[in-house]
Amino acid sequence: MPTVSLLTIVKGRRQNLHNQMRGIRALTQVPGEVIVVHMNEPTDPDLPDPGCKLVEVTIKSKGEDQLPIARARNHAATLATGEILVFLDVDCIPAPTYPENLVPVVEFTRGLVMGNPLYLPVDSGRDDWAADELAAAAMVHPRRPPIPSGGYVPSEEYHLFWSLCFGIYKETFLETGGFDENYRGYGGEDTDFAFTARAAGIRFFLADARVYHQHHVTHSPPLNHVEDLVVNANAFRKKWGGWPMEGWLRAFQDAGLIKWTEDELSLLRLPTEGEIQNSRSVDPFA
């Protein structure tokens, strides 16, 4: 079996990261190493033992408010010694069989394989928890395609790729160039990576490798990220010829925040603090 590195990046989210490490320790197939890249923050001296080699590093960006998300993922991949990279968002606790159900699909298909994120309600995953309790509480995303239990399916819908949970050979990842570091902060970089994989002839698969997304308050639409989203949408349009995140852009347009036409996107104004507060949502699928 190929060697495996599990990678996560983090800013804040200390309890979520601790929960993730506990989940990794309980995996049926523990990876050879876990790599944690902190963004604009120090490493965590109290991080629970994941049951394997742990590598913790910090990277910094020029502005504390601009998270170097793409660079952090690429840096984690560069540090990895495993043949297969298993990415896991810091908000996700892996089900015990996450690598067990993901890695063989990557090995067999040599493709880009996304796992199956399920969503926890508000009070799940707090303090003491057990994997079977998370499994019982977790909810299926209503707008994601079904995946056979324990299996996988090919997909031509590369726009469905999310970086919450996925696996890929390190060699393949590096051949794509990784995540495009021209994207700033939040938004667009996942779809860009998937489109890059498609352009390189890398097949896309959805596997029933489950992870549990820990609940947190979001903004719907993400008014708190409107500046980054405008920059990134323009970068995506220039690169791929179409607009990403059209639902969010439409909401920004309706709020008078942006000017958006078939060929042009620009920021008209920033949202007020009141507008940002009113966009807060506890909907796990927002």
C-alpha positions in Angstrom: 0.0 0.0 0.0 1.3 3.5 -0.8 2.5 5.7 2.1 0.1 8.4 3.2 0.5 11.9 4.6 -2.6 13.7 6.1 -2.5 17.5 5.7 -4.4 20.3 7.3 -4.1 24.0 7.5 -5.4 26.2 10.3 -5.9 29.8 11.6 -7.7 29.9 15.0 -10.2 27.0 15.3 -8.1 25.5 18.2 -10.9 23.2 19.5 -11.7 22.0 16.0 -8.1 21.2 15.4 -7.9 19.3 18.7 -11.1 17.3 17.8 -9.5 16.5 14.4 -6.4 15.1 16.0 -8.5 12.9 18.3 -10.3 11.7 15.2 -7.1 10.9 13.4 -5.8 8.9 16.4 -9.0 6.7 16.1 -8.6 5.9 12.4 -8.6 2.3 11.3 -5.6 3.2 9.1 -3.5 5.9 10.7 -1.4 7.8 8.2 2.4 7.8 8.3 2.4 11.5 9.3 0.2 14.4 10.0 1.3 17.8 8.7 -0.3 20.9 10.3 0.4 24.3 8.7 -0.6 27.3 10.9 -1.3 30.6 9.1 -0.2 33.8 10.8 -0.2 32.1 14.2 2.2 30.1 16.3 2.1 26.3 16.6 0.0 24.7 19.3 2.1 23.2 22.2 -1.1 21.4 23.5 -2.1 19.7 20.3 -3.3 16.1 21.1 -1.1 13.2 19.8 -2.6 12.0 16.5 -1.0 8.6 17.0 1.7 9.1 14.3 4.5 11.5 13.3 3.4 15.1 13.7 4.9 18.0 11.8 3.7 21.5 12.8 4.9 24.6 11.0 3.9 28.3 10.7 3.8 30.5 7.6 3.0 34.2 7.5 1.5 36.6 5.0 2.2 40.3 4.7 -1.3 41.1 6.0 -2.6 39.4 9.1 -6.2 39.5 7.7 -5.3 37.9 4.4 -4.9 34.1 4.9 -2.4 32.5 2.6 -4.7 29.5 2.1 -3.3 28.3 -1.3 0.3 28.7 -0.2 -0.4 26.9 3.1 -1.8 23.9 1.2 1.0 23.8 -1.2 3.6 24.1 1.6 2.0 21.2 3.4 2.2 19.1 0.2 5.8 20.0 -0.3 6.7 18.9 3.3 4.8 15.6 2.9 6.8 12.4 2.6 3.9 10.2 1.7 3.1 9.0 -1.8 -0.6 9.9 -1.4 -1.7 13.2 0.1 -4.9 13.2 2.1 -6.2 16.7 2.7 -8.6 17.4 5.6 -10.1 20.8 6.4 -9.6 21.9 10.0 -13.3 22.0 10.6 -13.6 18.3 9.8 -13.3 15.3 12.1 -12.5 12.2 10.1 -14.8 9.1 10.4 -12.7 6.1 11.5 -12.7 4.7 8.0 -11.8 8.0 6.2 -8.4 7.0 4.8 -9.4 3.4 4.5 -12.2 4.3 2.1 -10.3 7.1 0.3 -6.7 5.9 -0.3 -7.6 2.7 -2.3 -9.7 4.8 -4.7 -6.8 7.2 -5.2 -4.4 4.2 -5.7 -6.7 2.5 -8.2 -7.8 5.5 -10.2 -4.8 7.8 -9.8 -7.3 10.6 -9.9 -8.6 13.5 -7.8 -10.8 11.9 -5.2 -13.1 13.9 -3.0 -14.5 12.4 0.2 -18.0 12.6 1.6 -18.5 15.5 4.1 -21.4 15.1 6.4 -22.6 18.0 8.6 -22.9 18.1 12.4 -25.7 20.1 14.2 -24.8 22.9 16.6 -24.0 20.8 19.7 -22.3 17.8 18.2 -18.5 17.4 18.5 -18.3 19.6 21.6 -16.1 18.5 24.5 -16.3 14.7 24.9 -17.6 12.8 21.9 -17.5 9.3 20.3 -17.4 8.5 16.6 -20.6 6.6 16.7 -22.4 9.6 18.2 -21.1 11.8 15.4 -22.2 9.3 12.8 -25.7 9.2 14.2 -26.0 13.0 14.4 -24.4 13.9 11.0 -26.6 15.1 8.1 -26.2 14.7 4.4 -25.7 17.9 2.4 -29.0 18.3 0.4 -27.3 19.7 -2.6 -24.5 17.0 -3.0 -24.9 14.0 -5.3 -25.4 10.6 -3.7 -22.5 8.2 -3.4 -22.9 4.4 -2.9 -22.3 3.4 0.6 -18.6 2.5 0.9 -18.1 3.0 -2.8 -17.2 5.7 -5.3 -18.4 7.2 -8.5 -16.8 9.1 -11.4 -17.9 12.6 -12.0 -17.6 15.1 -14.8 -18.9 17.9 -12.5 -15.5 19.3 -11.5 -17.2 22.4 -10.0 -18.5 20.1 -7.2 -14.9 19.7 -5.9 -14.4 21.1 -2.4 -11.1 20.9 -0.6 -12.7 19.9 2.7 -11.6 16.3 2.2 -9.8 14.8 -0.8 -6.9 12.6 -1.8 -4.4 12.7 -4.7 -1.0 11.3 -5.4 1.7 13.7 -4.4 3.3 13.3 -7.8 0.0 14.2 -9.5 -0.6 17.2 -7.2 2.8 18.6 -8.0 2.3 18.1 -11.7 -0.8 20.3 -11.6 1.3 23.1 -9.9 -0.9 22.8 -6.8 -3.3 25.5 -5.7 -2.9 28.8 -7.6 -1.3 31.2 -5.1 -2.6 34.2 -7.1 -5.9 33.7 -5.4 -6.3 35.9 -2.3 -7.7 34.6 0.9 -11.2 33.0 0.5 -13.1 31.8 -2.6 -12.5 30.4 -6.0 -9.3 28.5 -5.4 -11.0 25.1 -5.1 -12.9 25.3 -8.4 -9.7 26.6 -10.0 -7.7 23.6 -8.8 -10.4 21.2 -10.0 -10.4 22.9 -13.4 -6.7 22.7 -13.6 -6.9 19.0 -12.9 -9.5 18.6 -15.6 -7.3 20.5 -18.1 -4.4 18.1 -17.2 -6.6 15.0 -17.9 -6.9 14.0 -14.3 -10.2 12.2 -13.6 -12.4 13.2 -10.8 -14.2 10.9 -8.4 -16.5 11.1 -5.4 -15.9 8.5 -2.7 -17.8 7.6 0.4 -14.9 8.4 2.7 -16.7 10.2 5.4 -15.7 13.2 7.5 -17.9 15.2 9.9 -17.9 18.9 9.5 -18.1 20.7 12.8 -20.7 23.3 13.1 -19.7 27.0 13.1 -21.5 30.2 12.3 -21.1 31.3 8.7 -22.1 34.3 6.6 -24.6 33.7 3.9 -23.7 35.3 1.5 -20.2 35.7 2.8 -20.2 39.5 2.9 -17.2 39.4 5.2 -15.1 38.1 2.3 -16.5 40.3 -0.5 -13.2 42.0 -1.3 -11.3 38.7 -1.7 -14.2 37.2 -3.7 -14.2 40.1 -6.2 -10.5 39.8 -6.7 -10.6 36.0 -7.0 -13.7 35.9 -9.3 -11.9 38.3 -11.7 -8.8 36.1 -11.6 -10.9 33.0 -12.3 -12.7 34.7 -15.2 -9.4 35.8 -16.8 -8.0 32.3 -16.5 -11.0 30.1 -17.4 -13.4 32.4 -19.3 -16.4 32.1 -17.0 -17.6 33.5 -13.7 -17.4 31.3 -10.5 -19.6 31.6 -7.4 -22.4 33.1 -9.4 -24.9 32.7 -6.6 -22.8 34.8 -4.3 -22.0 37.4 -6.9 -25.7 37.7 -7.6 -26.4 38.3 -3.9 -23.6 40.9 -3.8 -25.1 42.6 -6.8 -28.6 42.7 -5.3 -27.1 44.3 -2.2 -25.5 47.0 -4.3 -22.0 45.9 -3.3 -20.6 45.2 -6.8 -21.0 46.1 -10.4 -21.3 42.9 -12.4 -21.9 42.4 -16.1 -21.1 39.6 -18.5 -17.6 41.0 -18.9 -16.9 43.1 -15.9 -16.8 42.8 -12.1 -15.9 45.6 -9.7 -16.4 46.5 -6.1 -18.7 49.4 -5.5 -18.7 49.6 -1.7 -17.9 47.5 1.4 -20.8 46.1 3.4 -21.7 47.9 6.7 -21.0 46.2 10.0 -24.8 45.8 10.3 -25.1 44.1 6.9 -22.3 41.7 7.9 -24.0 40.9 11.2 -27.3 40.3 9.4 -25.7 37.8 7.1 -24.7 35.5 9.9 -26.2 32.1 9.6 -26.4 28.9 11.7 -27.5 26.8 8.8 -24.9 24.1 8.4 -25.4 24.0 4.7 -25.1 27.8 4.1 
